[in-house]
Amino acid sequence: MRLVRARDRGFDTILDELLSRAATMEKEVEEVVEAILCDVRERGDEAIVEYTHRFDCVNIRGKIEIKKREFNKALKRLSREDVGAIEETVERVYQFHSHQRLDSWFMTDEHGNLLGQRVTPVERAGIYVPGGKASYPSTVIMNGVPAKVAGVSELFMVTPPGEDGSLDPWVLVASQVVGVDRVFRVGGVQAVAGLAYGTETIPRVDKIVGPGNIYVATAKKKVYGTVDIDMIAGPSEVLIINDGTGDPQWMAMDLLSQAEHDELASSILMTTSERMARRVIRELRRFIRGLERREIAESSIKRYGLAIVVDGLDEAVELSNRIAPEHLELFVENPLELLGGIRNAGSIFLGSHTPEAFGDYVAGPNHTLPTGSTARFFSPLGVYDFLKFSGVTLMTRKGFDALAPLVERLARAEGLEAHRLSVAIRKKER
């Protein structure tokens, strides 16, 4: 991990290069994605089967949808304690997200007009759950629970099959505990296409949520407008702000917990103590040797890891807001004193006993978060992402008479004669 000082010449360039690591979409990726989307849109299941065989080396002909016996088999493969862990996690995430419910509201203005906002859930939502390098039952929970709390009528899930065509039992059991209605054995761009356009087997949805690789992210970007999406998620990232106190081993392991996600993940330590920075780097080198995903973590730390020495916590907060990290750990003695200054962060973890891993699994707040500095304008996935808002207006006779002159004047100013006349014609008929 590189160690730099915020006051050094060239620091801004180093930081900008780090933050832009996933900003460029390769043209060849977009071309591949576009071709697959178009093919699935035209040929449906047949294209789904062909691409799954090409990319995952699995034949899913006649087996795109998961059957009940596979869910039962998955349940038998988990212990009672495993199932209990899933159930308790779902309950905790459900409790947190239940506070995000929004209700319709109505009011009357001074003229007696009825005005309001009607809140309704989307009817169909699709969850994309990645596979490949790891199993992600937590993604099922974090994406499915807010949809269920919102009241989504039909919830579907897509996820790539393993080499033998099966799905991870943790993922399947989690989908049942959450209440997913149907699960499909397909991943990649073809899965996004299936949800966006619909096929003979996969129903078309209104919204697609969930993380994926660059191909999945690009596919979601391209189908936006045909369906809604949550966000364009990039590689995972964590920023730790430290005041020179605490255990360097804890911080080192927190940095590695992000680095092991994938080679593009970014782990940043920002501390007021150069001595602490060097201690953390030493511990990081020691711990990384024993990780199962050592090669991934080493690549991530080498390319996108950074230890930054700052002159004070005010400077750290300022830089943090510039970085707008996905995960922010305030690993300081008095984290609440810094919280008020944090404007841009996906999820904030306060104090030395709050590792980011709690946010990934059981704390309650959602772990589907804005990445790549998009926390400047994006929020974590929540119940509100599965809701639609409709304005409601009922004009009384008195309200019509009071506001008609305003409508006519503004319509005339914009040159929209039919707008003005739609009001004027009602006045003449009295």
Secondary structure, 3 states (H helix, E strand, C coil): CEEEECCCCCHHHHHHHHHCCCCCCCHHHHHHHHHHHHHHHHHCHHHHHHHHHHHHCCCCCCCCECCHHHHHHHHHHCCHHHHHHHHHHHHHHHHHHHCCCCCCEEEECCCCCEEEEEEEECCEEEEECCCCCCCCHHHHHHHHHHHHHHCCCEEEEECCCCCCCCCCHHHHHHHHHHCCCEEECCCHHHHHHHHHHCCCCCCCCCEEECCCCHHHHHHHHHHECCEEECCCCCCCEEEEEECCCCCHHHHHHHHHHHHCCCCCCEEEEEECCHHHHHHHHHHHHHHHCCCCCHHHHHHHHHHHCEEEECCCHHHHHHHHHHHCCCEEEEECCCHHHHHCCCCCCCEEEECCCCCHHHHHHCCCCCCCCCCCCHHHCCCCCCHHHHEEEEEEEECCHHHHHHHHHHHHHHHHHCCCHHHHHHHHHHHHCC
